[in-house]
Amino acid sequence: MSKDKTIWIELTPTDANALMVMIEADMETTFTYGSIDPINEWEQIDLYAYKLLAYQKYKTWYQENVE
């Protein structure tokens, strides 16, 4: 995505923390307890990739701006 198409949202530290907790819980549930088998679930592998990318982007932003 080009920089001119970036959408910025404003979050309070409390809101940012709540969102981080929800995202981390979803990542833990999906990748620790979800028993993902990429070979059998190849039709949904792009969904997992997008989830990981979103998590990585938000966690980087969170560490730079909130912590």
Secondary structure, DSSP 8 states (H G I E B T S, - for coil): --GGG-------HHHHHHHHHHHHHHHHHHHTSS---TTTTGGGHHHHHHHHHHHHHHHHHHHHHT-
